[in-house]
Amino acid sequence: MRLLLLALPVAFAAGLASDSGREGPASLDRGLPREGADWRPYHRERDHPLNLVARRILLVETVPAKVGADLPREPLTSDPLPADWMLRWRDGAPPDRRLFGGDGRQLPREGFDEDESRALRNELAAITDEDASELKTDAILAVLFQHDLLRMAVRLVDSERNPELISLLMEASQRVALPRELLVALEPLSYGDALAPREGEWKEVLRRSTRLFDASRTLLWSRAYLSHPDGAESLLRSIESSGDDVEVPVGMRALLEQGIVAIDSDGEPCATSLVVDVRAQVLANRDPRGADNATTSRDGVDFSILHLERESVRRRDDAGVRVFRDVDDEDQDLFRDYGTLKHTTYRAQCALCHRITRHPEPQLGGFPILRPSARPRFAETGAERMRLAEDQVREKLVELRRD
């Protein structure tokens, strides 16, 4: 990734990245989980029940519904790079079967077959009160484990699969729940005063919640910030103008932070400070589209993405461990953002929405937050998106508890 993050309103942990358990740059499956990787997100013992449950939820071998043309196994051969390169895909087939998921943001599981369901029920039952108590001594790990359980329950409700598991997942999530006062007091892993934003440079911008950032689906709050190269007054004019009147300049930047909405020990949603996903964007140029345009979108829009890793959090006191993984443009994953499980690269997935070429609003420079339909406006308190996310999760909990 090329974008420098030093001026963003987040400070990232220093040190060397630990082994992520993923295929490296030389692999045609770059970024996907390695077969046989030693995933120990929640306990130092590999086959501890907490790890067994996590691996059952986070990893799945499956055939994707769609396969993107941007994958190295699916080379784009036309020259110059076609305008629709990020939109090209084909139906998945048995040879496309891969291991997906792992210690990251995507949850590729749709459900469990009978044997897998039985195994997960046994693994959940094997988590003792002592295990739950030990996990809660590290509040951040407890929040992450609960988040995995709740996300799986949401997925099963939405996919109408495995009703026998939903109440068990909900019960397990409540066993590791923390009091609200502890959740509110959580110290974020990624923030630091040394790299706080300069006054007036960055502004939090509220916008209409789309499905991608609805906490009833993601169990995450999301906060977006913008920085205009000509300052806050120019940013305000961009926000107040209609989309047709905005011409986003080179140097415009955005930051999206997503963090966990936990469930407290009273069963109520609580937006924590725990950031798990960070996406930084800049309009780097307006040069012609092409393979030699060294930006994520290939036409000037550049991204950097960081994902919090559970095992790195567990080992964060070890020398040289970073808690965030740098996601490369060419890393692959199984994405569900638009309802279909599609195997593609982060480059292609980001460029679906953030590009200039073959886009109805090229003047926005890959910043859909500035569309009039997004209803952008400056935040007043900084708590608006947190409270909205709690309300959205509260509505989902009614459905989850009913099932």
TASUL-V342220 format. One line per field, one symbol per residue. phi: phi as a letter, one per 30 degrees, with the letter a starting at -180 (. if undefined). psi: psi as a letter, one per 20 degrees, with the letter a starting at -180 (. if undefined). Layout:
phi->???
psi->???
This chain:
phi->.cddcdcddbccdcjdddddicddedddcejdddeidcdbdbaddecdedddddddddcacacddbbddddddbddcdbdeddcedcdabddbedddbdbjjdaddbddclbddddddddeddddddddddddddddceddddddeddddddddddddchbhedcddddddddddcdcdedddddedddccaddcdddeidcbdbdaddcedbdddcchbdbbcbbbcdcjdddddddddddedcccddejdbbbccbbdcdcddcicdbdcdddcbbbcbbddabdedlddddbedibjccbbbbbdcddddecddddidcdccdddeddcaccbecjbdbdacdeddddeccacdhbdbdddiicddcdeddhdaddccicedddddddddedddeddddd
psi->qhppjhjrkppqqrrqqrpikqqahiqikpiqqppjqmomhiqhpgkqhghggghhgippprpqhqpqiiqhimpoiqprpqhkhiiprrqqrhijprprcambhqniphaqrgggggghghhghiorhggggghiinhghggggggggghhggghghilqlhihghgggghhhhjqqqhhhghjppqiiqphhkqqqpigqpppqrpprhhkoiihhkqqppqqqppijrhhhgghhhiqrhhipnpqpipqqpppprporprijjqqoorjopippopqqnhrkrqqrhjolrgijkipqqppppppghhghkiiqpjpqiqpopqhiqqroqjhkipopoaqhghghighnrgqlpimhiikjmiijqhhilqqqqghiighghggggghgghhggghh.
